[in-house]
Amino acid sequence: MSKIKTELNGKVVVSTELSVEQHEIAVEMIADNKAKHGNYTLEEVSDREMVNVWIADAHSEGNTEYAEFLRKALAESAELYTLTDHLGEFYQPIGEVAIFYN
């Protein structure tokens, strides 16, 4: 799992499962307060209970780093988003982005 971190105006943006280019697009979207950029959308994860399901699934699949990323985001009340790539009518969630406040 790749985690990338960027400091942005008193916030720390951390992504997981994204390439450097995708992370930079997500940071740009956050900085510009935009939900869409090209084929990408940044969707807030509003169901915090679903995140607990993702954590349990990650543990059962042996992906403890991803589970820890999500657990830390919940524990520190970070804003959590999913970056999604839209190809025509199809969309593919490609990774999560957490915004931590200093």
C-alpha positions in Angstrom: 0.0 0.0 0.0 1.3 3.4 -0.8 0.5 6.3 1.5 1.3 9.9 0.3 1.2 12.9 2.5 0.9 16.6 1.6 0.6 19.6 3.9 -2.0 22.1 2.7 -3.0 25.3 4.5 -2.8 23.9 8.1 -4.2 20.5 7.0 -2.4 17.3 6.2 -3.8 15.4 3.2 -3.0 11.7 3.2 -4.0 9.2 0.5 -3.8 5.5 0.2 -3.8 3.3 -2.9 -3.3 6.3 -5.2 -0.5 7.1 -7.6 1.5 10.3 -7.0 -0.4 11.9 -9.9 -3.8 10.9 -8.5 -2.8 12.1 -5.1 -1.8 15.5 -6.5 -5.2 15.7 -8.3 -7.0 15.0 -5.1 -5.0 17.7 -3.3 -5.8 20.1 -6.1 -9.5 19.3 -5.8 -9.4 19.8 -2.0 -7.5 23.1 -2.4 -10.0 24.4 -5.0 -13.0 23.0 -3.1 -14.1 21.0 -6.2 -15.6 17.6 -6.3 -14.8 16.9 -9.9 -11.6 17.0 -12.0 -11.5 15.4 -15.5 -12.6 11.8 -15.0 -12.2 12.0 -11.2 -14.6 12.7 -8.4 -13.9 13.1 -4.8 -16.8 11.8 -2.7 -17.1 12.2 1.0 -17.5 9.1 3.0 -20.4 10.1 5.2 -21.3 6.6 6.6 -18.7 6.2 9.4 -20.1 2.8 10.2 -19.3 1.6 6.7 -15.7 2.5 7.4 -15.7 0.1 10.3 -16.9 -2.6 7.8 -14.0 -1.7 5.5 -11.6 -2.0 8.5 -12.9 -5.4 9.4 -12.7 -6.5 5.7 -9.1 -5.2 5.4 -8.1 -7.1 8.6 -9.7 -10.3 7.2 -7.8 -9.9 4.0 -4.5 -9.3 5.7 -4.3 -5.7 4.7 -3.5 -4.3 8.1 -1.8 -1.1 6.7 -5.1 -0.1 5.0 -7.1 -0.9 8.1 -4.7 1.2 10.3 -5.1 4.1 7.8 -8.9 4.0 8.1 -8.8 3.4 11.9 -6.5 6.5 12.4 -8.8 8.6 10.1 -11.8 7.6 12.3 -10.0 8.1 15.6 -8.7 11.5 14.7 -12.0 12.7 13.2 -10.4 13.2 9.8 -12.5 14.1 6.8 -12.5 10.9 4.7 -13.1 10.8 0.9 -13.0 8.2 -1.9 -11.4 9.2 -5.2 -13.3 7.7 -8.0 -12.4 7.4 -11.7 -15.3 7.7 -14.1 -15.1 6.0 -17.5 -18.3 6.7 -19.3 -21.1 5.1 -17.4 -18.7 3.0 -15.3 -16.9 4.2 -12.2 -14.1 2.7 -10.2 -13.2 3.7 -6.6 -9.4 3.9 -6.6 -8.4 5.0 -3.2 -9.2 7.0 0.0 -8.1 10.4 1.0 -8.1 11.7 4.6 -7.8 15.3 5.7 -6.3 15.7 9.1 -6.3 19.1 10.9 -3.3 20.3 12.9 
